[in-house]
Amino acid sequence: MGKNKDASHDEHRPNVALYLKVFGALMVLTFVTVAISKVHLPRPQAIALGVFVALVKASLVGAIFMHLWGEAKLIHKMLWVTVACGAILVVNIIDFSLLAGKVTSPMAVADQHPGGHGAAPASEHKAGHH
């Protein structure tokens, strides 16, 4: 009976070698993130790469350190739902970063207001009519 107790206890011992490998991978991925920030990529590509690296790092932490690797199938399905919702949010962020320059450029704003190039600001315009 003592052997069974020791065997079940060994099953719950932390796998230090695996933890050190994951720690090393997290350190390498952190350096990759820094390298991505130093390389002058277009903003959407830099964001996409950064988010991808962060997703890999978060997956490693969740799977190994939070012990989600051996969880039930329902937990895995719920995690995939969470990943899908996160991806939808990230796609919106990248889409906004592509459109933000076009929407907020001075010419785009001026084109939305008739006579906007030489016209006085609205506060001065209203003051002149009082």
Secondary structure as UniProt FT lines:
FT   HELIX           2..11
FT   HELIX           16..38
FT   HELIX           43..60
FT   HELIX           61..65
FT   TURN            69..70
FT   HELIX           73..103
FT   HELIX           106..112
FT   TURN            114..118
FT   HELIX           122..128
//
